[in-house]
Amino acid sequence: MSVKDLLETVIGLVNEHNAWRLTRAINMIASENVMSPLALKAYVSDFMFRYAEGKPFKRYYQGTKYIDELEVLTEKVIGSLIGSSMVELRPTSGTLANAAVFRVLAEPGDAAVIAPVQAGAHVSHTRFGTLGALSIRQVDMPYDAENMNVDVDGAVKLIREVRPKFAVLGGSVYLFPHPVKEIAEAVHEVGGKLVYDAAHVFGLICGKAWPNPLERGADVMTASTHKTFPGPQGGLIAFRDEQLYKAVGKTVFPWFVSNHHLHRIPATLITALEMKEYGEEYAHQIVRNSRRLAEELSARGFKVLGERLGYTRSHQVVVNVRELGGGAWAAKTLEEADIIVNKNLLPMDPPEAVKDPSGIRIGTQEVTRLGMKEGEMEVIADFLYRLLIKREEPQKVREEVHAFRKGYMEVKYSLKEDRLITVLDLLK
Ligand SMILES: *Cc1c(COP(=O)(O)O)cnc(C)c1O
């Protein structure tokens, strides 16, 4: 293919994707979000071309005086949202944040006790992911199916037996907060630390709609900056323990990142300011929306998990679609109507069911950012009912999805400011 043809192709694919996901689709992947136009403008800056290895004001390169100031300021503003004066922004993803923390807390061969996959553990907490890469032994806490959570008494007993270097709570698929206080006490008793992985719920924590693990005994919190916290893709670590803060700071660079993708920093800062201004309103609306969506789905005959416990306290709704056709079929069918969710293992699924698990996971954080409230959750529940239970043609429902989506084209809970000059204004 010629350059001209390839250029044609790339332009076509990018334009199609943007138009699809930003103007036509209802995005309900629970780990995604959209940035505000202002944060986006700050993202497209010269910082994306630059390096700044090391900590602010102690870099290994010249040319970093502005990023030094921005990085310290971002640490401060995020710290003020979560009550921590020790924030590390350089991990370029949540997984790398976990890697840096795990590696400092344990040596190869040591044990870590983790919330089990049924309670939402992310692959990075397991032998198949970061824990395995670091040769740290994975020991699972027992699961309490009735409360859809870690079995607290069993986990405390296990921690006393195993005496792990650290325990991990927090997850990718969880509806209810994990028992931070009890696990922190048990792991501290045996000289270990508690890591809380807040990748999914970081925005909810900033907005005070989810319990802050650092206030309940966790020694360290890792997070992604692009899930319920609606910033650019990236990671961060917040600490309560100064020794740990210093030790991890020395390993992020040079062990896990060299360049930390500087253009994330001002965009993360603007998002943090938006969370300072609107975070509480936004986070509580997310939770109200997911609850309402769960109720509306249940009223239409869906098997929504967590009914006895009020369905959800997070941005997620989990639905058992096994009898309707399975998670793979449901997610694919919804995609044909431009409603984007992911298939998911349910607590009772065997691990080999990953390709066709029983569930779908639905997140309300992005549609909430676009201004949707409880009434709109009813409309979405209706789309799901027509597609998955009534089995109407996806192509037919899709037109209505597009018409509905047109009403939500503005990013809410965001700051406005005209003076920011982007790299596109300068580089011709
Ligand atoms: C998404 C997620 C991560 C990984 O974050 P990335 O930024 O994608 O690397 C880590 N932990 C949990 C619990 C997650 O859900």
PDBQT file of the ligand as one rigid body, heavy atoms in Angstrom, charges set to zero:
ROOT
HETATM    1  C1  LIG A 501      -7.660  -1.002  36.092  1.00  0.00    +0.000 C 
HETATM    2  C2  LIG A 501      -7.026  -1.594  37.303  1.00  0.00    +0.000 A 
HETATM    3  C3  LIG A 501      -5.651  -1.566  37.480  1.00  0.00    +0.000 A 
HETATM    4  C4  LIG A 501      -4.719  -1.247  36.367  1.00  0.00    +0.000 C 
HETATM    5  O1  LIG A 501      -4.702   0.038  36.028  1.00  0.00    +0.000 OA
HETATM    6  P1  LIG A 501      -4.024   0.496  34.662  1.00  0.00    +0.000 P 
HETATM    7  O2  LIG A 501      -3.979   1.964  34.881  1.00  0.00    +0.000 OA
HETATM    8  O3  LIG A 501      -4.914   0.014  33.591  1.00  0.00    +0.000 OA
HETATM    9  O4  LIG A 501      -2.677  -0.151  34.598  1.00  0.00    +0.000 OA
HETATM   10  C5  LIG A 501      -5.113  -1.959  38.688  1.00  0.00    +0.000 A 
HETATM   11  N1  LIG A 501      -5.902  -2.395  39.662  1.00  0.00    +0.000 NA
HETATM   12  C6  LIG A 501      -7.229  -2.461  39.531  1.00  0.00    +0.000 A 
HETATM   13  C7  LIG A 501      -8.045  -2.946  40.680  1.00  0.00    +0.000 C 
HETATM   14  C8  LIG A 501      -7.840  -2.092  38.329  1.00  0.00    +0.000 A 
HETATM   15  O5  LIG A 501      -9.142  -2.216  38.181  1.00  0.00    +0.000 OA
ENDROOT
TORSDOF 0
